[in-house]
């Protein structure tokens, strides 16, 4: 019962996190996660600038997914 309405986004995010956690905890299973990618400019604490490749999804969703993997 997942809707595609903006008010249901939090429910979908929680569902997605639970599914990914369940899959990633299965022993002896390799998971390959793919996505379109964007580049973003990052400046380190020392002032060095570089480009980082990251999945082309919302920042909060990307950070949650990468945190699980």
mmCIF file of the N, C-alpha and C atoms, coordinates in Angstrom:
data_MODEL
# 
_entry.id   MODEL 
# 
loop_
_atom_site.group_PDB 
_atom_site.id 
_atom_site.type_symbol 
_atom_site.label_atom_id 
_atom_site.label_alt_id 
_atom_site.label_comp_id 
_atom_site.label_asym_id 
_atom_site.label_entity_id 
_atom_site.label_seq_id 
_atom_site.pdbx_PDB_ins_code 
_atom_site.Cartn_x 
_atom_site.Cartn_y 
_atom_site.Cartn_z 
_atom_site.occupancy 
_atom_site.B_iso_or_equiv 
_atom_site.pdbx_formal_charge 
_atom_site.auth_seq_id 
_atom_site.auth_comp_id 
_atom_site.auth_asym_id 
_atom_site.auth_atom_id 
_atom_site.pdbx_PDB_model_num 
ATOM 1   N N  . UNK A 1 1  ? 0.826  -1.199  0.000   1.00 0.00 ? 1  UNK A N  1 
ATOM 2   C CA . UNK A 1 1  ? 0.000  0.000   0.000   1.00 0.00 ? 1  UNK A CA 1 
ATOM 3   C C  . UNK A 1 1  ? 0.866  1.258   0.000   1.00 0.00 ? 1  UNK A C  1 
ATOM 4   N N  . UNK A 1 2  ? 1.763  1.348   -0.953  1.00 0.00 ? 2  UNK A N  1 
ATOM 5   C CA . UNK A 1 2  ? 2.594  2.541   -1.067  1.00 0.00 ? 2  UNK A CA 1 
ATOM 6   C C  . UNK A 1 2  ? 2.010  3.433   -2.148  1.00 0.00 ? 2  UNK A C  1 
ATOM 7   N N  . UNK A 1 3  ? 1.757  4.677   -1.784  1.00 0.00 ? 3  UNK A N  1 
ATOM 8   C CA . UNK A 1 3  ? 1.200  5.641   -2.730  1.00 0.00 ? 3  UNK A CA 1 
ATOM 9   C C  . UNK A 1 3  ? 2.322  6.449   -3.361  1.00 0.00 ? 3  UNK A C  1 
ATOM 10  N N  . UNK A 1 4  ? 1.985  7.171   -4.388  1.00 0.00 ? 4  UNK A N  1 
ATOM 11  C CA . UNK A 1 4  ? 2.938  8.035   -5.056  1.00 0.00 ? 4  UNK A CA 1 
ATOM 12  C C  . UNK A 1 4  ? 2.577  9.489   -4.800  1.00 0.00 ? 4  UNK A C  1 
ATOM 13  N N  . UNK A 1 5  ? 2.230  9.808   -3.565  1.00 0.00 ? 5  UNK A N  1 
ATOM 14  C CA . UNK A 1 5  ? 1.855  11.165  -3.206  1.00 0.00 ? 5  UNK A CA 1 
ATOM 15  C C  . UNK A 1 5  ? 2.912  11.731  -2.272  1.00 0.00 ? 5  UNK A C  1 
ATOM 16  N N  . UNK A 1 6  ? 3.090  13.029  -2.322  1.00 0.00 ? 6  UNK A N  1 
ATOM 17  C CA . UNK A 1 6  ? 4.172  13.674  -1.570  1.00 0.00 ? 6  UNK A CA 1 
ATOM 18  C C  . UNK A 1 6  ? 4.056  13.435  -0.066  1.00 0.00 ? 6  UNK A C  1 
ATOM 19  N N  . UNK A 1 7  ? 2.858  13.371  0.465   1.00 0.00 ? 7  UNK A N  1 
ATOM 20  C CA . UNK A 1 7  ? 2.705  13.160  1.907   1.00 0.00 ? 7  UNK A CA 1 
ATOM 21  C C  . UNK A 1 7  ? 3.110  11.747  2.326   1.00 0.00 ? 7  UNK A C  1 
ATOM 22  N N  . UNK A 1 8  ? 3.215  10.834  1.385   1.00 0.00 ? 8  UNK A N  1 
ATOM 23  C CA . UNK A 1 8  ? 3.597  9.464   1.691   1.00 0.00 ? 8  UNK A CA 1 
ATOM 24  C C  . UNK A 1 8  ? 5.097  9.216   1.504   1.00 0.00 ? 8  UNK A C  1 
ATOM 25  N N  . UNK A 1 9  ? 5.855  10.267  1.205   1.00 0.00 ? 9  UNK A N  1 
ATOM 26  C CA . UNK A 1 9  ? 7.276  10.106  0.942   1.00 0.00 ? 9  UNK A CA 1 
ATOM 27  C C  . UNK A 1 9  ? 8.026  9.536   2.153   1.00 0.00 ? 9  UNK A C  1 
ATOM 28  N N  . UNK A 1 10 ? 7.697  9.996   3.360   1.00 0.00 ? 10 UNK A N  1 
ATOM 29  C CA . UNK A 1 10 ? 8.345  9.487   4.571   1.00 0.00 ? 10 UNK A CA 1 
ATOM 30  C C  . UNK A 1 10 ? 8.104  8.003   4.757   1.00 0.00 ? 10 UNK A C  1 
ATOM 31  N N  . UNK A 1 11 ? 6.888  7.548   4.468   1.00 0.00 ? 11 UNK A N  1 
ATOM 32  C CA . UNK A 1 11 ? 6.570  6.127   4.588   1.00 0.00 ? 11 UNK A CA 1 
ATOM 33  C C  . UNK A 1 11 ? 7.390  5.322   3.572   1.00 0.00 ? 11 UNK A C  1 
ATOM 34  N N  . UNK A 1 12 ? 7.509  5.833   2.348   1.00 0.00 ? 12 UNK A N  1 
ATOM 35  C CA . UNK A 1 12 ? 8.292  5.151   1.329   1.00 0.00 ? 12 UNK A CA 1 
ATOM 36  C C  . UNK A 1 12 ? 9.771  5.093   1.721   1.00 0.00 ? 12 UNK A C  1 
ATOM 37  N N  . UNK A 1 13 ? 10.311 6.193   2.243   1.00 0.00 ? 13 UNK A N  1 
ATOM 38  C CA . UNK A 1 13 ? 11.722 6.220   2.647   1.00 0.00 ? 13 UNK A CA 1 
ATOM 39  C C  . UNK A 1 13 ? 11.999 5.187   3.728   1.00 0.00 ? 13 UNK A C  1 
ATOM 40  N N  . UNK A 1 14 ? 11.112 5.089   4.707   1.00 0.00 ? 14 UNK A N  1 
ATOM 41  C CA . UNK A 1 14 ? 11.282 4.099   5.770   1.00 0.00 ? 14 UNK A CA 1 
ATOM 42  C C  . UNK A 1 14 ? 11.176 2.677   5.221   1.00 0.00 ? 14 UNK A C  1 
ATOM 43  N N  . UNK A 1 15 ? 10.241 2.444   4.335   1.00 0.00 ? 15 UNK A N  1 
ATOM 44  C CA . UNK A 1 15 ? 10.064 1.127   3.718   1.00 0.00 ? 15 UNK A CA 1 
ATOM 45  C C  . UNK A 1 15 ? 11.318 0.744   2.937   1.00 0.00 ? 15 UNK A C  1 
ATOM 46  N N  . UNK A 1 16 ? 11.820 1.680   2.135   1.00 0.00 ? 16 UNK A N  1 
ATOM 47  C CA . UNK A 1 16 ? 13.018 1.433   1.342   1.00 0.00 ? 16 UNK A CA 1 
ATOM 48  C C  . UNK A 1 16 ? 14.212 1.097   2.240   1.00 0.00 ? 16 UNK A C  1 
ATOM 49  N N  . UNK A 1 17 ? 14.384 1.833   3.317   1.00 0.00 ? 17 UNK A N  1 
ATOM 50  C CA . UNK A 1 17 ? 15.490 1.569   4.251   1.00 0.00 ? 17 UNK A CA 1 
ATOM 51  C C  . UNK A 1 17 ? 15.364 0.181   4.874   1.00 0.00 ? 17 UNK A C  1 
ATOM 52  N N  . UNK A 1 18 ? 14.152 -0.204  5.259   1.00 0.00 ? 18 UNK A N  1 
ATOM 53  C CA . UNK A 1 18 ? 13.956 -1.529  5.856   1.00 0.00 ? 18 UNK A CA 1 
ATOM 54  C C  . UNK A 1 18 ? 14.245 -2.642  4.852   1.00 0.00 ? 18 UNK A C  1 
ATOM 55  N N  . UNK A 1 19 ? 13.795 -2.466  3.612   1.00 0.00 ? 19 UNK A N  1 
ATOM 56  C CA . UNK A 1 19 ? 14.044 -3.475  2.579   1.00 0.00 ? 19 UNK A CA 1 
ATOM 57  C C  . UNK A 1 19 ? 15.540 -3.596  2.308   1.00 0.00 ? 19 UNK A C  1 
ATOM 58  N N  . UNK A 1 20 ? 16.226 -2.465  2.144   1.00 0.00 ? 20 UNK A N  1 
ATOM 59  C CA . UNK A 1 20 ? 17.664 -2.504  1.867   1.00 0.00 ? 20 UNK A CA 1 
ATOM 60  C C  . UNK A 1 20 ? 18.431 -3.119  3.033   1.00 0.00 ? 20 UNK A C  1 
ATOM 61  N N  . UNK A 1 21 ? 18.056 -2.783  4.254   1.00 0.00 ? 21 UNK A N  1 
ATOM 62  C CA . UNK A 1 21 ? 18.724 -3.359  5.420   1.00 0.00 ? 21 UNK A CA 1 
ATOM 63  C C  . UNK A 1 21 ? 18.529 -4.871  5.454   1.00 0.00 ? 21 UNK A C  1 
ATOM 64  N N  . UNK A 1 22 ? 17.307 -5.327  5.188   1.00 0.00 ? 22 UNK A N  1 
ATOM 65  C CA . UNK A 1 22 ? 17.026 -6.767  5.177   1.00 0.00 ? 22 UNK A CA 1 
ATOM 66  C C  . UNK A 1 22 ? 17.866 -7.479  4.120   1.00 0.00 ? 22 UNK A C  1 
ATOM 67  N N  . UNK A 1 23 ? 17.935 -6.911  2.926   1.00 0.00 ? 23 UNK A N  1 
ATOM 68  C CA . UNK A 1 23 ? 18.708 -7.533  1.850   1.00 0.00 ? 23 UNK A CA 1 
ATOM 69  C C  . UNK A 1 23 ? 20.198 -7.552  2.191   1.00 0.00 ? 23 UNK A C  1 
ATOM 70  N N  . UNK A 1 24 ? 20.707 -6.443  2.710   1.00 0.00 ? 24 UNK A N  1 
ATOM 71  C CA . UNK A 1 24 ? 22.139 -6.356  2.995   1.00 0.00 ? 24 UNK A CA 1 
ATOM 72  C C  . UNK A 1 24 ? 22.570 -7.240  4.157   1.00 0.00 ? 24 UNK A C  1 
ATOM 73  N N  . UNK A 1 25 ? 21.633 -7.656  5.005   1.00 0.00 ? 25 UNK A N  1 
ATOM 74  C CA . UNK A 1 25 ? 21.980 -8.516  6.134   1.00 0.00 ? 25 UNK A CA 1 
ATOM 75  C C  . UNK A 1 25 ? 21.933 -10.007 5.805   1.00 0.00 ? 25 UNK A C  1 
ATOM 76  N N  . UNK A 1 26 ? 21.535 -10.370 4.594   1.00 0.00 ? 26 UNK A N  1 
ATOM 77  C CA . UNK A 1 26 ? 21.516 -11.782 4.189   1.00 0.00 ? 26 UNK A CA 1 
ATOM 78  C C  . UNK A 1 26 ? 22.967 -12.247 4.036   1.00 0.00 ? 26 UNK A C  1 
ATOM 79  N N  . UNK A 1 27 ? 23.355 -13.305 4.763   1.00 0.00 ? 27 UNK A N  1 
ATOM 80  C CA . UNK A 1 27 ? 24.750 -13.753 4.675   1.00 0.00 ? 27 UNK A CA 1 
ATOM 81  C C  . UNK A 1 27 ? 25.098 -14.309 3.292   1.00 0.00 ? 27 UNK A C  1 
ATOM 82  N N  . UNK A 1 28 ? 26.335 -14.093 2.910   1.00 0.00 ? 28 UNK A N  1 
ATOM 83  C CA . UNK A 1 28 ? 26.895 -14.626 1.658   1.00 0.00 ? 28 UNK A CA 1 
ATOM 84  C C  . UNK A 1 28 ? 26.158 -14.152 0.406   1.00 0.00 ? 28 UNK A C  1 
ATOM 85  N N  . UNK A 1 29 ? 25.616 -12.938 0.445   1.00 0.00 ? 29 UNK A N  1 
ATOM 86  C CA . UNK A 1 29 ? 24.949 -12.370 -0.719  1.00 0.00 ? 29 UNK A CA 1 
ATOM 87  C C  . UNK A 1 29 ? 25.641 -11.053 -1.065  1.00 0.00 ? 29 UNK A C  1 
ATOM 88  N N  . UNK A 1 30 ? 26.058 -10.919 -2.308  1.00 0.00 ? 30 UNK A N  1 
ATOM 89  C CA . UNK A 1 30 ? 26.638 -9.670  -2.783  1.00 0.00 ? 30 UNK A CA 1 
ATOM 90  C C  . UNK A 1 30 ? 25.541 -8.850  -3.443  1.00 0.00 ? 30 UNK A C  1 
ATOM 91  N N  . UNK A 1 31 ? 25.494 -7.567  -3.133  1.00 0.00 ? 31 UNK A N  1 
ATOM 92  C CA . UNK A 1 31 ? 24.482 -6.682  -3.691  1.00 0.00 ? 31 UNK A CA 1 
ATOM 93  C C  . UNK A 1 31 ? 25.186 -5.610  -4.518  1.00 0.00 ? 31 UNK A C  1 
ATOM 94  N N  . UNK A 1 32 ? 24.790 -5.456  -5.759  1.00 0.00 ? 32 UNK A N  1 
ATOM 95  C CA . UNK A 1 32 ? 25.325 -4.425  -6.635  1.00 0.00 ? 32 UNK A CA 1 
ATOM 96  C C  . UNK A 1 32 ? 24.251 -3.357  -6.794  1.00 0.00 ? 32 UNK A C  1 
ATOM 97  N N  . UNK A 1 33 ? 24.557 -2.150  -6.378  1.00 0.00 ? 33 UNK A N  1 
ATOM 98  C CA . UNK A 1 33 ? 23.615 -1.037  -6.464  1.00 0.00 ? 33 UNK A CA 1 
ATOM 99  C C  . UNK A 1 33 ? 24.108 -0.102  -7.556  1.00 0.00 ? 33 UNK A C  1 
ATOM 100 N N  . UNK A 1 34 ? 23.258 0.190   -8.530  1.00 0.00 ? 34 UNK A N  1 
ATOM 101 C CA . UNK A 1 34 ? 23.631 1.081   -9.621  1.00 0.00 ? 34 UNK A CA 1 
ATOM 102 C C  . UNK A 1 34 ? 22.680 2.268   -9.667  1.00 0.00 ? 34 UNK A C  1 
ATOM 103 N N  . UNK A 1 35 ? 23.147 3.355   -10.243 1.00 0.00 ? 35 UNK A N  1 
ATOM 104 C CA . UNK A 1 35 ? 22.314 4.552   -10.391 1.00 0.00 ? 35 UNK A CA 1 
ATOM 105 C C  . UNK A 1 35 ? 22.966 5.473   -11.413 1.00 0.00 ? 35 UNK A C  1 
ATOM 106 N N  . UNK A 1 36 ? 22.176 6.364   -11.992 1.00 0.00 ? 36 UNK A N  1 
ATOM 107 C CA . UNK A 1 36 ? 22.757 7.437   -12.790 1.00 0.00 ? 36 UNK A CA 1 
ATOM 108 C C  . UNK A 1 36 ? 23.621 8.246   -11.841 1.00 0.00 ? 36 UNK A C  1 
ATOM 109 N N  . UNK A 1 37 ? 24.628 8.928   -12.374 1.00 0.00 ? 37 UNK A N  1 
ATOM 110 C CA . UNK A 1 37 ? 25.493 9.677   -11.476 1.00 0.00 ? 37 UNK A CA 1 
ATOM 111 C C  . UNK A 1 37 ? 25.630 11.129  -11.887 1.00 0.00 ? 37 UNK A C  1 
ATOM 112 N N  . UNK A 1 38 ? 25.878 11.961  -10.897 1.00 0.00 ? 38 UNK A N  1 
ATOM 113 C CA . UNK A 1 38 ? 26.162 13.383  -11.064 1.00 0.00 ? 38 UNK A CA 1 
ATOM 114 C C  . UNK A 1 38 ? 27.528 13.650  -10.471 1.00 0.00 ? 38 UNK A C  1 
ATOM 115 N N  . UNK A 1 39 ? 28.099 14.773  -10.832 1.00 0.00 ? 39 UNK A N  1 
ATOM 116 C CA . UNK A 1 39 ? 29.308 15.215  -10.152 1.00 0.00 ? 39 UNK A CA 1 
ATOM 117 C C  . UNK A 1 39 ? 28.943 16.391  -9.270  1.00 0.00 ? 39 UNK A C  1 
ATOM 118 N N  . UNK A 1 40 ? 29.640 16.514  -8.172  1.00 0.00 ? 40 UNK A N  1 
ATOM 119 C CA . UNK A 1 40 ? 29.433 17.667  -7.308  1.00 0.00 ? 40 UNK A CA 1 
ATOM 120 C C  . UNK A 1 40 ? 30.798 18.131  -6.837  1.00 0.00 ? 40 UNK A C  1 
ATOM 121 N N  . UNK A 1 41 ? 30.951 19.429  -6.728  1.00 0.00 ? 41 UNK A N  1 
ATOM 122 C CA . UNK A 1 41 ? 32.216 20.004  -6.292  1.00 0.00 ? 41 UNK A CA 1 
ATOM 123 C C  . UNK A 1 41 ? 32.292 19.976  -4.779  1.00 0.00 ? 41 UNK A C  1 
ATOM 124 N N  . UNK A 1 42 ? 33.431 19.516  -4.278  1.00 0.00 ? 42 UNK A N  1 
ATOM 125 C CA . UNK A 1 42 ? 33.649 19.404  -2.838  1.00 0.00 ? 42 UNK A CA 1 
ATOM 126 C C  . UNK A 1 42 ? 34.935 20.134  -2.499  1.00 0.00 ? 42 UNK A C  1 
ATOM 127 N N  . UNK A 1 43 ? 34.920 20.895  -1.415  1.00 0.00 ? 43 UNK A N  1 
ATOM 128 C CA . UNK A 1 43 ? 36.121 21.559  -0.918  1.00 0.00 ? 43 UNK A CA 1 
ATOM 129 C C  . UNK A 1 43 ? 36.447 20.978  0.445   1.00 0.00 ? 43 UNK A C  1 
ATOM 130 N N  . UNK A 1 44 ? 37.654 20.445  0.587   1.00 0.00 ? 44 UNK A N  1 
ATOM 131 C CA . UNK A 1 44 ? 38.055 19.825  1.849   1.00 0.00 ? 44 UNK A CA 1 
ATOM 132 C C  . UNK A 1 44 ? 38.412 20.894  2.882   1.00 0.00 ? 44 UNK A C  1 
ATOM 133 N N  . UNK A 1 45 ? 38.660 20.462  4.110   1.00 0.00 ? 45 UNK A N  1 
ATOM 134 C CA . UNK A 1 45 ? 39.009 21.390  5.183   1.00 0.00 ? 45 UNK A CA 1 
ATOM 135 C C  . UNK A 1 45 ? 40.327 22.113  4.904   1.00 0.00 ? 45 UNK A C  1 
ATOM 136 N N  . UNK A 1 46 ? 41.200 21.486  4.112   1.00 0.00 ? 46 UNK A N  1 
ATOM 137 C CA . UNK A 1 46 ? 42.490 22.101  3.780   1.00 0.00 ? 46 UNK A CA 1 
ATOM 138 C C  . UNK A 1 46 ? 42.393 23.055  2.605   1.00 0.00 ? 46 UNK A C  1 
ATOM 139 N N  . UNK A 1 47 ? 41.220 23.173  1.997   1.00 0.00 ? 47 UNK A N  1 
ATOM 140 C CA . UNK A 1 47 ? 41.017 24.074  0.877   1.00 0.00 ? 47 UNK A CA 1 
ATOM 141 C C  . UNK A 1 47 ? 41.147 23.420  -0.482  1.00 0.00 ? 47 UNK A C  1 
ATOM 142 N N  . UNK A 1 48 ? 41.456 22.129  -0.505  1.00 0.00 ? 48 UNK A N  1 
ATOM 143 C CA . UNK A 1 48 ? 41.577 21.413  -1.770  1.00 0.00 ? 48 UNK A CA 1 
ATOM 144 C C  . UNK A 1 48 ? 40.192 21.207  -2.374  1.00 0.00 ? 48 UNK A C  1 
ATOM 145 N N  . UNK A 1 49 ? 40.060 21.481  -3.666  1.00 0.00 ? 49 UNK A N  1 
ATOM 146 C CA . UNK A 1 49 ? 38.791 21.289  -4.375  1.00 0.00 ? 49 UNK A CA 1 
ATOM 147 C C  . UNK A 1 49 ? 38.892 20.078  -5.286  1.00 0.00 ? 49 UNK A C  1 
ATOM 148 N N  . UNK A 1 50 ? 37.837 19.307  -5.346  1.00 0.00 ? 50 UNK A N  1 
ATOM 149 C CA . UNK A 1 50 ? 37.794 18.162  -6.240  1.00 0.00 ? 50 UNK A CA 1 
ATOM 150 C C  . UNK A 1 50 ? 36.354 17.854  -6.590  1.00 0.00 ? 50 UNK A C  1 
ATOM 151 N N  . UNK A 1 51 ? 36.179 17.064  -7.639  1.00 0.00 ? 51 UNK A N  1 
ATOM 152 C CA . UNK A 1 51 ? 34.843 16.645  -8.058  1.00 0.00 ? 51 UNK A CA 1 
ATOM 153 C C  . UNK A 1 51 ? 34.578 15.245  -7.525  1.00 0.00 ? 51 UNK A C  1 
ATOM 154 N N  . UNK A 1 52 ? 33.387 15.038  -7.026  1.00 0.00 ? 52 UNK A N  1 
ATOM 155 C CA . UNK A 1 52 ? 32.991 13.739  -6.494  1.00 0.00 ? 52 UNK A CA 1 
ATOM 156 C C  . UNK A 1 52 ? 31.843 13.208  -7.340  1.00 0.00 ? 52 UNK A C  1 
ATOM 157 N N  . UNK A 1 53 ? 31.923 11.941  -7.706  1.00 0.00 ? 53 UNK A N  1 
ATOM 158 C CA . UNK A 1 53 ? 30.827 11.290  -8.425  1.00 0.00 ? 53 UNK A CA 1 
ATOM 159 C C  . UNK A 1 53 ? 29.890 10.683  -7.397  1.00 0.00 ? 53 UNK A C  1 
ATOM 160 N N  . UNK A 1 54 ? 28.601 10.918  -7.567  1.00 0.00 ? 54 UNK A N  1 
ATOM 161 C CA . UNK A 1 54 ? 27.612 10.427  -6.611  1.00 0.00 ? 54 UNK A CA 1 
ATOM 162 C C  . UNK A 1 54 ? 26.351 10.032  -7.365  1.00 0.00 ? 54 UNK A C  1 
ATOM 163 N N  . UNK A 1 55 ? 25.573 9.104   -6.803  1.00 0.00 ? 55 UNK A N  1 
ATOM 164 C CA . UNK A 1 55 ? 24.306 8.730   -7.453  1.00 0.00 ? 55 UNK A CA 1 
ATOM 165 C C  . UNK A 1 55 ? 23.392 9.939   -7.634  1.00 0.00 ? 55 UNK A C  1 
ATOM 166 N N  . UNK A 1 56 ? 22.698 9.997   -8.748  1.00 0.00 ? 56 UNK A N  1 
ATOM 167 C CA . UNK A 1 56 ? 21.823 11.124  -9.079  1.00 0.00 ? 56 UNK A CA 1 
ATOM 168 C C  . UNK A 1 56 ? 20.454 10.936  -8.431  1.00 0.00 ? 56 UNK A C  1 
ATOM 169 N N  . UNK A 1 57 ? 20.428 10.980  -7.117  1.00 0.00 ? 57 UNK A N  1 
ATOM 170 C CA . UNK A 1 57 ? 19.185 10.906  -6.353  1.00 0.00 ? 57 UNK A CA 1 
ATOM 171 C C  . UNK A 1 57 ? 19.234 11.977  -5.282  1.00 0.00 ? 57 UNK A C  1 
ATOM 172 N N  . UNK A 1 58 ? 18.128 12.220  -4.620  1.00 0.00 ? 58 UNK A N  1 
ATOM 173 C CA . UNK A 1 58 ? 18.090 13.248  -3.576  1.00 0.00 ? 58 UNK A CA 1 
ATOM 174 C C  . UNK A 1 58 ? 19.187 13.011  -2.552  1.00 0.00 ? 58 UNK A C  1 
ATOM 175 N N  . UNK A 1 59 ? 19.760 14.110  -2.053  1.00 0.00 ? 59 UNK A N  1 
ATOM 176 C CA . UNK A 1 59 ? 20.874 14.008  -1.106  1.00 0.00 ? 59 UNK A CA 1 
ATOM 177 C C  . UNK A 1 59 ? 20.535 13.162  0.111   1.00 0.00 ? 59 UNK A C  1 
ATOM 178 N N  . UNK A 1 60 ? 19.360 13.369  0.684   1.00 0.00 ? 60 UNK A N  1 
ATOM 179 C CA . UNK A 1 60 ? 19.003 12.620  1.895   1.00 0.00 ? 60 UNK A CA 1 
ATOM 180 C C  . UNK A 1 60 ? 18.841 11.129  1.610   1.00 0.00 ? 60 UNK A C  1 
ATOM 181 N N  . UNK A 1 61 ? 18.257 10.800  0.461   1.00 0.00 ? 61 UNK A N  1 
ATOM 182 C CA . UNK A 1 61 ? 18.092 9.394   0.082   1.00 0.00 ? 61 UNK A CA 1 
ATOM 183 C C  . UNK A 1 61 ? 19.457 8.787   -0.221  1.00 0.00 ? 61 UNK A C  1 
ATOM 184 N N  . UNK A 1 62 ? 20.294 9.521   -0.955  1.00 0.00 ? 62 UNK A N  1 
ATOM 185 C CA . UNK A 1 62 ? 21.640 9.035   -1.278  1.00 0.00 ? 62 UNK A CA 1 
ATOM 186 C C  . UNK A 1 62 ? 22.451 8.780   -0.007  1.00 0.00 ? 62 UNK A C  1 
ATOM 187 N N  . UNK A 1 63 ? 22.417 9.715   0.922   1.00 0.00 ? 63 UNK A N  1 
ATOM 188 C CA . UNK A 1 63 ? 23.175 9.543   2.166   1.00 0.00 ? 63 UNK A CA 1 
ATOM 189 C C  . UNK A 1 63 ? 22.661 8.353   2.973   1.00 0.00 ? 63 UNK A C  1 
ATOM 190 N N  . UNK A 1 64 ? 21.353 8.159   2.984   1.00 0.00 ? 64 UNK A N  1 
ATOM 191 C CA . UNK A 1 64 ? 20.794 6.996   3.683   1.00 0.00 ? 64 UNK A CA 1 
ATOM 192 C C  . UNK A 1 64 ? 21.199 5.696   3.041   1.00 0.00 ? 64 UNK A C  1 
ATOM 193 N N  . UNK A 1 65 ? 21.136 5.627   1.714   1.00 0.00 ? 65 UNK A N  1 
ATOM 194 C CA . UNK A 1 65 ? 21.507 4.413   0.997   1.00 0.00 ? 65 UNK A CA 1 
ATOM 195 C C  . UNK A 1 65 ? 22.999 4.118   1.164   1.00 0.00 ? 65 UNK A C  1 
ATOM 196 N N  . UNK A 1 66 ? 23.830 5.123   0.984   1.00 0.00 ? 66 UNK A N  1 
ATOM 197 C CA . UNK A 1 66 ? 25.271 4.909   1.120   1.00 0.00 ? 66 UNK A CA 1 
ATOM 198 C C  . UNK A 1 66 ? 25.634 4.578   2.564   1.00 0.00 ? 66 UNK A C  1 
ATOM 199 N N  . UNK A 1 67 ? 24.883 5.104   3.511   1.00 0.00 ? 67 UNK A N  1 
ATOM 200 C CA . UNK A 1 67 ? 25.116 4.741   4.904   1.00 0.00 ? 67 UNK A CA 1 
ATOM 201 C C  . UNK A 1 67 ? 24.823 3.269   5.173   1.00 0.00 ? 67 UNK A C  1 
ATOM 202 N N  . UNK A 1 68 ? 23.833 2.725   4.488   1.00 0.00 ? 68 UNK A N  1 
ATOM 203 C CA . UNK A 1 68 ? 23.504 1.307   4.648   1.00 0.00 ? 68 UNK A CA 1 
ATOM 204 C C  . UNK A 1 68 ? 24.520 0.405   3.968   1.00 0.00 ? 68 UNK A C  1 
ATOM 205 N N  . UNK A 1 69 ? 25.128 0.902   2.878   1.00 0.00 ? 69 UNK A N  1 
ATOM 206 C CA . UNK A 1 69 ? 26.083 0.072   2.152   1.00 0.00 ? 69 UNK A CA 1 
ATOM 207 C C  . UNK A 1 69 ? 27.478 0.376   2.597   1.00 0.00 ? 69 UNK A C  1 
# 
